[in-house]
């Protein structure tokens, strides 16, 4: 077993405090090097960082990125929220999907995955039994989020409307379509359907088609979305299993989910 719960020396304690004061609770190796460099040589810095990581005071998130632990009682687990860690893993991303719906109290199940959208490379990370998945989207489709406060700073959070559209864009299997339809029905009064239509129109015709069909079923005026697909000879599917055809939207759908 590795070193755990070791008491910091006075020197290391002061250095850690300086790191947090200047850079916060999530830092990269260069941040540590700038602070530790006043007391240690380059070789000693690497050894000291490695020692503090083994001791549990620095938790490795990915290569060269660490969470600084301040509470001895929390050394066995991270005391920084999963959403904050996700933002640190990829600054050019925003939290979306079920995690965003959970933020808006629209999803109450426990989650073992944090899903985010980025215009950078799609990646997966595993940190403390939590999987962090970053889905790549075109830079022109990277919108629909704002900054919200987390436990130790600000993070990018999808609007409730964009979170649903991201589910439809990236995860439109039967399970997710069930989830999308359930949330649209259950929280109709909480959504800005004007924003839904605006965002769907900014994505692509396929999303305009799918969103228009779903909003139609809720009784929302979808004329603006219908104009975007008129004159198109293509058709779409809500899921791979969809068999029933809607001629207005030229879309196959599953009537076991949507009547």
Protein Blocks (a to p, Z undefined) as FASTA:
>chain_A
ZZehiacdfklmmmmmmmmmmnojbdcfklmmmmmmmmmcfklmmmmmmmmmmnopaccf
bghiacddfbfklmmpccbdfklmmmmmpmbbcdehjllmmmnopafbdcfbdcdddfbd
cddddeehiacddddddfklgghiacdddfkbccddddfklmmmmmmmmmmcfklmmmmm
mmmmmmmmmpcfklmmmmmmmmmmklmmmmmmmmmmnopafklmmmmmgoiabdcdfbfk
lmbdcfklopacdfklmZZ
